[in-house]
Amino acid sequence: MTENERSPDSKTPLSQRVASYYRDRILAGVLKPGDELPGRLELMELHGEGGTSMGRATADKVIDLLAAQNLVVRRPRKPPVVADRTKYGTTLNERAASKRATGNALGVGETSKILDLGMIPCPPDIAECLNVEPGEQVLRRSRVNFRNGHPATMSTSYYTQETARVTPELAEPVSIPGGSRELAAERMGSPLDEGTEDVTARLATDAERSTLMLSGTFTVVMEDLRIVSLEDGRIIEVAKKVVPGDHPLRFRSSFKV
């Protein structure tokens, strides 16, 4: 199967499906920092479809996708290894585990500072995720997380008017040690159910470079869009987390000669 073909049961490219398979195993802790992933040839053999091996370009794309999300580290002439992601802050699973163990959703050595908060007209992309109308008033809460005193991530969370009404603490310019979404879920009367994360790479804005102390004019960051639901199906939070990226973006264009 080539990179642009699809399997009969999926419209998602094979490279994305295989990358998601390893991403899920890394985020779940099945694959740990330093663990070796299959190299190009092994990926081609393991993840072929229809009785044929995966194409070389597709295998390279799998590694590109994982590296772009800071999940793996490339090595010259060796298979990639799982990256140490602790410097990028906690994942949804790690936050939940910390909350259960210590009552504090922040990780070890992690602190948080509120940058901005208030009611705003909901942006169209957030409205679609939050299940509200574009332009409807929502609460926006922006903060920077520090790991061992150094800025590690920026995060902007959005909450519906209902959530903001029953959780007035969200409108206060202070951190909530037990976690803002956890407190909101308690007030909404339904346990947290699940969360999804969608990670993309882009160039940092001026504000992000300043807050995260990033050098260079063209600096890559990873944007992690998180959608967290309650057991009753309501969306409790939509958040965009920005972390420094270790790998440069690769631009590709077409031209006539």
Secondary structure as GFF3:
##gff-version 3
##sequence-region A 1 257
A	DSSP	alpha_helix	14	27	.	.	.	ID=ss1
A	DSSP	alpha_helix	40	46	.	.	.	ID=ss2
A	DSSP	alpha_helix	56	68	.	.	.	ID=ss3
A	DSSP	beta_strand	72	75	.	.	.	ID=ss4
A	DSSP	beta_strand	78	82	.	.	.	ID=ss5
A	DSSP	three_ten_helix	86	88	.	.	.	ID=ss6
A	DSSP	alpha_helix	92	102	.	.	.	ID=ss7
A	DSSP	beta_strand	110	121	.	.	.	ID=ss8
A	DSSP	alpha_helix	124	130	.	.	.	ID=ss9
A	DSSP	beta_strand	137	147	.	.	.	ID=ss10
A	DSSP	beta_strand	150	159	.	.	.	ID=ss11
A	DSSP	alpha_helix	161	166	.	.	.	ID=ss12
A	DSSP	three_ten_helix	168	171	.	.	.	ID=ss13
A	DSSP	alpha_helix	180	188	.	.	.	ID=ss14
A	DSSP	beta_strand	192	203	.	.	.	ID=ss15
A	DSSP	alpha_helix	206	211	.	.	.	ID=ss16
A	DSSP	beta_strand	220	230	.	.	.	ID=ss17
A	DSSP	beta_strand	235	244	.	.	.	ID=ss18
###
